[in-house]
Amino acid sequence: MTKFNLEDRLVEYALSNLRLCIRIKKVEPFPVLSKQLYRSATSAALNYGEAQSAESRKDFIHKMKLCLKELRESRVTLKILEKSDFAQGSIGQLITETEELVAIFYRSIQTAENKLYSHS
């Protein structure tokens, strides 16, 4: 059985989004969306790395919420691109992956907050 590794999944997610950004970056008006998606998709992975070395449970929750925020931003950007009919193909798969990651982070934050407040 393969071990679930969220960091690896986020890295692959960031790379998939980067490949999309490379495809669309020169087509107007997509350079702006490309940069936005590049930043939010990679930020989710980078903030997750920060969360792994959080100094406290509150710090961990804060960093996980940053990941969730960036994933939600990526989802909206991907939906805009999907509706544009320009970047077809992998967009639907990226939206599905984004929604799965949003659900994972949302549940993780809820669990961490429940543990934080049950020990207070």
N, C-alpha and C positions, 0 to 999 in steps of 0.2 A: 504494500500500500504506500502510495506517495504521501510524504509529509506535506501538509498545507503550509506554505510559506508566504505570508502576506507581503513581506518586503520584495520577494522575487516577483510576485504578481503585480505589485505597484511599479516595479522597474519595467516589466514587460508592457504594462499599460502606458507608461510614459513613453517608451520607445515606439509603440504603435501609434500614439498620438503625434510623436515627432515625425514619423514617416508620412503621416497625413499632412502635417504642416509643410513639409518639404514639397509635397505634390501641389499644394494650393497657394503657396506663398507669393507667386508672381502674378496671380490672376486677380484683377480688381473686382470687388473691394476686399478680397480675402487676405491680403497681407496683415491687416489689423487683427482679424479673427485668428489668423495663424499665430501671431505673436501672443495673443491672449490665451489661446489653447496651449501653446508651448509652455507658457508660464504656469498656468493652473494645473496642467497634467503632471508636469515635473515637480511642482511644489508639493503636491500630495505625497509623492514618494519621499521627497526630501524631509518634509515635516514628520513623516512616519519615522524616519531615521532619528530625528530629534526626540520624538516621543519615547523611543526605546531607551534613551538615557535621561529621562525626566528626573527631576530632583525630588519630586513628591507626587502623590496621587493627583493633587490639584493641577500640577504642572503637566502631568500625563494627559489628563482630561482636556486641558487647554490646547495642547498640541494636537490631540486627536480631533478636537473640534475644528482646528485649522485645516486638517486633512479633509474633513467632511465638507467644509466650506469650499475648498478648492475643487473637490470632486463635483459638487453641485454646480459650481461655475463652469467646469468642463462640460458637464451634461447639457447645460443650456447652450453653450457655444456649439457643441456637436449637433444639437437639435436645429439650430439656425443653419448650420452647414447642410444638414440633411434636407431641410426644406428648400434649400437653394437649388437642389437637383444638380449641383456641380460635382460634388465629391461623393459620388455614389460608391457602393460596394461595402467597404469596411466600416462605414459610418454606423449602420445598424448594429453591427457587432460591438463597436466601441461604446455605443449608447447602452447596450445590454450589460457590458462589463462595468460601465460606470454605475449603473443602477445597482448591480450586485455589490460593488465596492461601497456605495453609499449605504446600503442596507447593513453590510458588515460593520462599518464604522459607527453607524447609528446605534446598533445593538451593543457594540463594544463600549461606547460612551455611556449608554444606559447602565450597563453592568458595572462599570467603574464608578459612576455616580452613586449607584445603589450601595456599593461597598463603602464608599467614602462616607455617605450619610448614615449608614447603619453602624459605623464605628465611632460616630461623633458623640 
